[in-house]
Amino acid sequence: MNKYLIVGGNSPMLKEVVNKINANPNMSADIFVRNIKKYQAEYEGGLEEKMVVYQCDLYSEEIIEKLCASNEKYSGFIYAAGVSDLTLVRHMTRKKLLDVYEINFIKPLLIIKTLIEKSCLKFGANVIFLSSVSGINNVAPGISSYSTSKAALNNLVKVLALENIKTKIKINTVCPGIVKTEFVKSVVDMSQERGGPILNRYPHGFGMPNDISPIIWHLLTENTWINGQNITTDGGFSVT
């Protein structure tokens, strides 16, 4: 039985991944989400006993110990939680900055550190952090905390890949461009009037969650050779 650990499992980009795990008799998962009721409503009838969902507060230090409370050996780990703040640098405060960094960089670092330290990941396990193209080459007013925290995460996986060569644990980020999710809609105006100039930089249009999920699924279950990479999936945004 291959068991997976998923943090932030109510991300639309993970829905297909979770459904595939749930449908496979040789797979199971421990899933940590902020809102259990919302998650169960989205996957009505899709959760079986082998798919255990836990309530979590990623700002709490207790979450790190909860993730490693069992003696499970996970075949893979996905960290898909993230927050954004559109405060301009001249209005930035220490609290605003740390609130973004806590979820986007500090917590994933401490979680993967603990999983490795306590040998919770199997030999050859696959680890995926959901990052962003904003951490690679996207510059825009108001995304200083978000883009730099994602850039830090993108570089973290390269260090982790080197530090875990002996255990063959493969660690990568998936870096989407703009994908039509509720989270993105809350920070990006996608109307034709305001979003037109941004959309013009996406030759294949804004993404959908099912444009990202196959890449995550491949890295989680089939990856044998990709390691320490920031995999950009942005509909051509990077080359415009």
PENORQUI-V110205 format. One record per residue. N is the residue number from 1. SS is DSSP state (H for helix, E for strand, L for the rest). PSI is psi as a letter, one per 40 degrees, with the letter a starting at -180 (NA if undefined). Layout:
N_SS_PSI ; N_SS_PSI
This chain:
1_L_h ; 2_E_h ; 3_E_i ; 4_E_i ; 5_E_h ; 6_E_h ; 7_E_h ; 8_L_f ; 9_L_e ; 10_L_e ; 11_L_h ; 12_H_d ; 13_H_e ; 14_H_e ; 15_H_d ; 16_H_d ; 17_H_d ; 18_H_d ; 19_H_d ; 20_H_d ; 21_H_d ; 22_H_d ; 23_H_e ; 24_L_h ; 25_L_e ; 26_L_e ; 27_E_i ; 28_E_i ; 29_E_i ; 30_E_h ; 31_E_h ; 32_E_h ; 33_E_i ; 34_L_d ; 35_L_g ; 36_H_d ; 37_H_d ; 38_H_d ; 39_H_d ; 40_H_d ; 41_H_d ; 42_H_d ; 43_L_f ; 44_L_h ; 45_L_e ; 46_L_e ; 47_L_h ; 48_L_i ; 49_L_d ; 50_L_e ; 51_E_g ; 52_E_h ; 53_E_h ; 54_E_i ; 55_E_h ; 56_L_i ; 57_L_h ; 58_L_e ; 59_L_e ; 60_L_i ; 61_L_d ; 62_H_d ; 63_H_d ; 64_H_d ; 65_H_d ; 66_H_d ; 67_H_d ; 68_L_f ; 69_L_d ; 70_L_i ; 71_L_f ; 72_L_i ; 73_L_h ; 74_E_h ; 75_E_e ; 76_E_i ; 77_E_h ; 78_E_h ; 79_E_h ; 80_L_e ; 81_L_i ; 82_L_i ; 83_L_i ; 84_L_i ; 85_L_h ; 86_L_f ; 87_L_h ; 88_L_i ; 89_H_d ; 90_H_e ; 91_H_e ; 92_L_i ; 93_L_i ; 94_H_d ; 95_H_d ; 96_H_d ; 97_H_d ; 98_H_d ; 99_H_d ; 100_H_d ; 101_H_d ; 102_H_d ; 103_H_d ; 104_H_d ; 105_H_d ; 106_H_d ; 107_H_d ; 108_H_d ; 109_H_d ; 110_H_d ; 111_H_d ; 112_H_d ; 113_H_d ; 114_H_d ; 115_H_d ; 116_H_d ; 117_H_d ; 118_L_e ; 119_L_f ; 120_L_e ; 121_E_h ; 122_E_i ; 123_E_h ; 124_E_e ; 125_E_i ; 126_E_h ; 127_E_h ; 128_E_h ; 129_E_h ; 130_E_h ; 131_L_b ; 132_L_i ; 133_H_d ; 134_H_d ; 135_H_e ; 136_L_d ; 137_L_f ; 138_L_h ; 139_L_h ; 140_L_i ; 141_L_h ; 142_L_e ; 143_L_f ; 144_H_d ; 145_H_d ; 146_H_d ; 147_H_d ; 148_H_d ; 149_H_d ; 150_H_d ; 151_H_d ; 152_H_d ; 153_H_d ; 154_H_d ; 155_H_d ; 156_H_d ; 157_H_d ; 158_H_d ; 159_H_d ; 160_H_d ; 161_H_d ; 162_H_d ; 163_H_e ; 164_L_f ; 165_L_d ; 166_L_d ; 167_L_e ; 168_L_e ; 169_L_h ; 170_E_h ; 171_E_h ; 172_E_i ; 173_E_i ; 174_E_h ; 175_E_g ; 176_E_i ; 177_L_a ; 178_L_h ; 179_E_h ; 180_L_g ; 181_L_i ; 182_H_d ; 183_H_d ; 184_H_d ; 185_H_d ; 186_L_e ; 187_L_e ; 188_L_h ; 189_L_h ; 190_L_e ; 191_L_i ; 192_H_d ; 193_H_d ; 194_H_d ; 195_H_e ; 196_H_d ; 197_H_d ; 198_H_d ; 199_H_d ; 200_L_d ; 201_L_e ; 202_L_g ; 203_L_d ; 204_L_e ; 205_L_i ; 206_L_i ; 207_E_i ; 208_L_i ; 209_H_d ; 210_H_e ; 211_H_d ; 212_H_d ; 213_H_d ; 214_H_d ; 215_H_d ; 216_H_d ; 217_H_d ; 218_H_d ; 219_H_d ; 220_H_d ; 221_H_d ; 222_L_e ; 223_L_h ; 224_L_e ; 225_L_e ; 226_L_h ; 227_L_h ; 228_L_f ; 229_L_i ; 230_E_h ; 231_E_h ; 232_E_h ; 233_E_g ; 234_L_f ; 235_L_f ; 236_L_e ; 237_H_d ; 238_H_d ; 239_H_e ; 240_L_NA
